[in-house]
């Protein structure tokens, strides 16, 4: 006889549908058997189609890799003679390989009748399908379009040195999805093309790689400005990477398949060259300007020409060190701020001693050689 608990459990299990009878289990097995049987039947009846699909898939992969290898080999040979730019060529190679894979996929789809009818239905409703695909792959499509745009308009090329997103580095790759930049500390910065196309970029290499690099140095108000200027110019001239005085008529080739070094080969005619900006035809001048009267220093700025941004930072550090050593030997002071700390207890003691406010204002306190912590107490005249 069934108890109340047994009846409740039976009714709950029936409601939840978790009771499996031997007949339902056998039905599930027969269902999977039917699926396997149908798949086996389809492959048996369409054995030729299956072989065709395998052949097309393997052929597509083989053709894509072969084309990629041939294009890369051709580019290396052509680049050694014409010094071709890698940016547009690399993007063209990526697009070509992607097109081969796409064509192979289309051939496979149309070789299967069911997929063919489905694809025809999708093309028939292309408006709705386009909207759905557009929303689903919005980020991917924007990166692809931005990558093609960057390869066509070339705000930068592979090998250029950039400042972007507060980073400085060299462009090593531009593909359909992202751009790879090696930063100055050997990090790989991978930026999606849709983001980099909306960023402000400082391109140190495009058109004219030469750069004027500023070096700021402060001297004391008692130092001789003319002597300091003479020392700074002499030390800058001694550096081997500083450009000598020269005048240029032409700069480099317009961004295209050809690299700037092509000029040196004599293969290009001058009609494709940019003329140097008239304000920057004269290069290699080293000059020093007084930029500011600071709180404790006269600030001077040294302007130095370098042939490339990659030389500028490290060379600027070396020149700055040489100037410091020369200043020390020539008696030019590079000042630092002083801080005088007056404690309230000392003022109260002075007032209690009967000194006038004028006498208090004339009182001298010990100078500190460096900026000191507020917790450091200044000794008074008695050394207490």
C-alpha positions in Angstrom: 0.0 0.0 0.0 1.4 3.4 -1.0 2.0 6.0 1.7 1.4 9.7 1.5 5.1 10.5 1.1 5.4 7.9 -1.7 2.5 9.5 -3.6 3.9 13.0 -3.2 7.3 11.9 -4.5 5.8 10.1 -7.4 3.6 13.1 -8.4 6.6 15.6 -8.1 8.8 13.4 -10.2 6.1 13.1 -12.8 5.5 16.8 -12.8 9.3 17.5 -13.3 9.6 14.9 -16.0 12.6 13.2 -14.5 11.1 9.6 -14.5 12.7 7.5 -17.2 11.0 4.3 -18.1 12.7 1.6 -20.0 10.6 2.5 -23.0 11.7 6.2 -23.1 15.3 5.2 -22.7 15.0 2.8 -25.7 13.3 5.6 -27.6 16.3 8.0 -27.0 18.7 5.3 -28.2 16.7 4.6 -31.3 16.6 8.4 -32.0 20.4 8.7 -32.0 20.6 5.5 -34.1 18.3 7.1 -36.6 20.5 10.3 -36.8 23.7 8.2 -37.2 21.9 6.1 -39.8 20.8 9.2 -41.7 24.3 10.7 -41.6 25.8 7.4 -42.8 23.2 7.2 -45.6 24.0 10.8 -46.7 27.7 10.1 -46.8 27.1 6.9 -48.7 24.9 8.5 -51.2 27.1 11.6 -51.5 30.5 10.0 -51.3 31.7 12.0 -54.3 30.5 15.3 -52.8 32.4 14.4 -49.5 35.6 13.8 -51.4 35.0 17.0 -53.4 34.6 19.0 -50.1 37.8 17.5 -48.7 39.7 18.1 -51.9 38.5 21.8 -52.1 39.3 22.4 -48.4 42.8 21.0 -48.6 43.3 22.7 -52.0 42.3 26.0 -50.6 44.7 25.8 -47.7 47.5 24.7 -50.0 46.9 27.4 -52.5 46.6 30.1 -49.8 49.9 29.1 -48.1 51.6 28.8 -51.5 50.4 32.2 -52.6 51.4 33.7 -49.3 54.9 32.2 -49.6 55.4 33.2 -53.2 54.3 36.8 -52.5 56.6 37.0 -49.5 59.6 35.6 -51.5 58.8 38.0 -54.4 58.7 40.9 -52.0 62.1 40.1 -50.6 63.7 39.9 -54.0 61.9 43.1 -55.2 62.7 45.0 -52.0 66.4 44.2 -52.3 66.4 45.9 -55.7 63.7 48.6 -55.4 63.6 48.9 -51.6 59.8 48.6 -51.6 57.7 49.7 -48.7 56.3 46.7 -46.7 53.0 48.4 -45.5 50.8 48.3 -48.6 52.4 45.1 -49.9 51.8 43.3 -46.6 48.2 44.5 -46.4 47.7 43.4 -50.1 49.1 39.9 -49.2 46.7 39.6 -46.2 43.7 40.6 -48.4 44.8 38.1 -51.1 45.1 35.2 -48.7 41.8 36.0 -47.1 40.1 36.2 -50.5 41.4 32.7 -51.4 39.9 31.2 -48.2 36.6 33.0 -48.9 36.4 31.6 -52.4 37.1 28.1 -51.1 34.4 28.5 -48.5 31.9 29.7 -51.2 32.7 26.7 -53.4 32.2 24.2 -50.5 28.8 25.9 -49.6 27.5 25.6 -53.1 28.6 22.0 -53.5 26.1 20.9 -50.8 22.5 21.2 -52.0 21.1 21.9 -48.6 23.6 24.7 -47.9 23.1 26.0 -51.4 19.4 26.5 -50.8 20.1 28.1 -47.5 22.6 30.5 -49.0 20.2 31.4 -51.7 17.6 32.1 -49.1 20.1 34.3 -47.2 21.0 36.2 -50.3 17.3 36.6 -51.1 16.8 38.2 -47.6 20.2 40.1 -47.9 18.8 43.2 -46.2 17.9 41.5 -43.0 20.9 39.2 -43.1 23.2 42.2 -43.6 21.7 44.0 -40.6 22.2 40.9 -38.4 25.7 40.2 -39.6 26.6 43.9 -39.3 25.6 44.1 -35.7 27.2 40.7 -34.9 30.5 41.6 -36.5 30.6 45.3 -36.1 33.9 45.4 -34.3 35.6 43.0 -36.8 34.3 44.8 -39.8 35.4 48.2 -38.5 38.9 46.9 -37.8 39.1 45.4 -41.4 37.8 48.7 -43.0 40.2 50.8 -40.8 43.1 48.5 -41.7 42.5 48.8 -45.4 42.1 52.6 -45.0 45.4 52.8 -43.1 47.2 50.8 -45.8 45.8 53.0 -48.5 46.3 56.5 -47.0 49.4 55.5 -44.9 49.6 57.9 -42.0 52.3 55.5 -41.0 54.2 52.6 -42.6 55.8 49.4 -41.3 59.1 50.6 -39.8 58.0 54.1 -38.9 58.5 55.4 -35.4 55.4 56.8 -33.7 54.1 58.5 -30.6 50.6 57.1 -30.0 48.4 56.6 -26.9 51.3 58.0 -24.7 53.7 55.4 -26.1 56.7 55.6 -28.3 57.7 52.7 -30.6 58.3 51.2 -34.0 55.6 49.8 -36.2 56.4 46.1 -37.0 53.1 44.9 -38.6 49.8 46.1 -40.0 47.2 43.5 -40.8 43.4 43.4 -41.3 42.7 43.4 -37.6 45.4 45.2 -35.7 48.7 47.1 -35.7 51.7 45.9 -33.8 54.1 48.4 -32.3 57.3 47.5 -30.4 57.8 50.1 -27.7 61.1 51.6 -26.6 61.3 49.0 -23.7 60.6 46.0 -26.0 56.9 45.6 -25.3 54.5 44.6 -28.1 51.7 47.1 -28.2 48.8 45.5 -30.2 46.2 48.2 -31.1 43.0 47.4 -33.1 42.9 49.3 -36.3 39.5 50.9 -35.5 41.1 52.5 -32.4 44.4 53.6 -34.0 42.6 55.2 -36.9 40.9 57.6 -34.4 44.0 58.5 -32.5 46.3 61.5 -33.0 49.6 60.2 -34.1 53.1 61.8 -34.1 55.0 60.1 -36.9 58.7 60.9 -36.5 59.7 59.1 -39.7 57.2 60.0 -42.4 58.5 62.3 -45.2 61.4 63.9 -43.2 62.9 61.8 -40.3 65.3 64.6 -39.2 64.3 66.1 -35.8 65.2 69.2 -33.7 65.7 67.9 -30.1 65.5 70.3 -27.2 67.7 70.0 -24.1 66.7 72.2 -21.1 69.3 73.2 -18.5 69.1 75.8 -15.7 72.0 77.9 -14.5 72.2 80.2 -11.5 71.5 83.9 -11.7 75.2 84.6 -10.8 76.5 82.5 -13.7 77.8 83.9 -17.0 75.1 83.2 -19.6 77.5 83.7 -22.6 80.0 81.2 -21.1 77.2 78.7 -20.4 75.9 79.1 -24.0 79.4 78.6 -25.4 80.0 75.4 -23.4 76.6 73.9 -24.3 77.2 74.5 -28.1 80.7 73.0 -27.9 79.6 69.9 -26.1 76.8 69.4 -28.5 79.1 69.7 -31.5 81.4 67.1 -30.0 78.7 64.4 -30.1 79.1 62.1 -33.2 75.4 61.8 -33.9 74.6 65.5 -34.0 74.0 66.5 -37.6 76.7 68.8 -39.2 75.6 72.0 -40.9 74.1 71.3 -44.3 71.5 72.4 -46.8 69.0 70.0 -48.4 67.0 70.5 -51.6 65.0 67.4 -51.4 63.7 65.2 -48.7 62.1 61.8 -49.2 59.7 59.9 -51.4 56.0 60.2 -50.9 54.5 57.4 -48.9 54.0 54.5 -51.3 55.5 51.1 -52.2 59.0 52.7 -52.2 61.1 53.4 -49.1 63.0 56.7 -48.6 66.3 54.9 -49.0 65.4 54.5 -52.7 66.8 58.0 -53.3 70.3 56.7 -52.6 70.1 54.1 -55.3 69.5 56.6 -58.1 66.5 54.7 -59.5 64.0 57.4 -58.8 63.5 60.7 -60.6 63.1 63.9 -58.7 59.5 64.5 -59.8 58.3 62.1 -57.1 60.2 63.8 -54.3 58.9 66.3 -51.8 60.8 69.5 -51.6 62.1 70.3 -48.1 60.1 72.9 -46.3 61.9 76.3 -46.8 62.1 76.8 -43.0 64.0 73.6 -42.6 66.4 73.5 -45.5 69.2 74.7 -43.3 70.0 71.9 -40.9 72.6 71.1 -38.3 72.5 74.5 -36.5 73.1 74.2 -32.8 71.7 77.2 -30.8 70.9 78.1 -27.2 68.0 80.3 -26.2 67.0 81.7 -22.8 63.5 80.5 -22.3 62.6 81.6 -18.8 63.6 83.4 -15.6 62.7 80.8 -13.0 62.3 81.0 -9.3 65.8 80.0 -8.7 67.4 79.5 -12.1 67.9 81.0 -15.5 66.5 78.3 -17.9 68.4 77.8 -21.1 67.2 75.5 -24.0 69.7 73.8 -26.4 68.4 72.9 -29.8 70.2 70.1 -31.6 69.6 68.4 -35.0 69.5 64.6 -35.2 69.0 62.6 -38.4 66.4 60.3 -36.7 64.2 60.3 -33.7 65.8 57.0 -32.6 69.1 58.8 -32.0 67.6 61.8 -30.2 66.7 60.7 -26.7 69.9 58.7 -25.8 72.2 61.2 -27.5 70.4 64.1 -25.6 71.1 62.3 -22.3 74.8 62.0 -23.2 75.0 65.6 -24.2 73.3 66.7 -21.0 75.8 64.7 -18.9 78.8 66.2 -20.8 77.5 69.7 -20.2 77.1 69.0 -16.5 80.7 67.9 -16.2 81.9 70.9 -18.2 79.9 73.3 -16.1 81.5 71.8 -12.9 85.0 72.4 -14.3 84.2 75.9 -15.6 82.4 77.1 -12.5 78.9 77.4 -14.0 76.4 76.6 -11.2 73.3 74.5 -11.8 71.2 75.6 -8.9 68.6 73.8 -6.8 65.9 75.3 -4.6 66.5 76.2 -1.0 64.0 76.0 1.7 64.0 78.0 5.0 61.8 76.5 7.8 60.7 78.8 10.7 59.0 77.1 13.6 56.3 78.8 15.5 58.0 78.0 18.9 61.1 79.9 17.7 59.0 82.9 16.9 57.4 82.9 20.3 60.8 82.6 22.0 62.0 85.6 20.1 58.9 87.6 21.0 59.4 86.7 24.6 63.0 87.8 24.5 61.8 91.3 23.6 63.1 91.6 20.1 61.2 93.9 17.8 59.5 92.7 14.7 62.1 94.4 12.5 64.9 92.5 14.3 63.0 89.3 13.9 62.6 89.9 10.1 66.4 90.4 9.8 67.2 87.2 11.6 69.0 84.6 9.4 68.4 80.9 9.4 70.7 78.2 8.2 70.5 77.3 4.5 69.7 73.8 3.5 71.6 72.1 0.8 68.6 70.3 -0.5 64.8 70.3 -0.1 64.4 68.9 3.4 61.6 67.0 5.1 59.3 69.2 7.2 60.1 66.9 10.1 63.8 68.0 10.1 64.3 70.6 12.7 66.6 73.6 11.9 69.2 74.3 14.5 69.1 77.7 16.1 72.1 79.9 16.8 72.9 78.0 20.0 73.0 74.6 18.2 70.0 73.4 20.1 
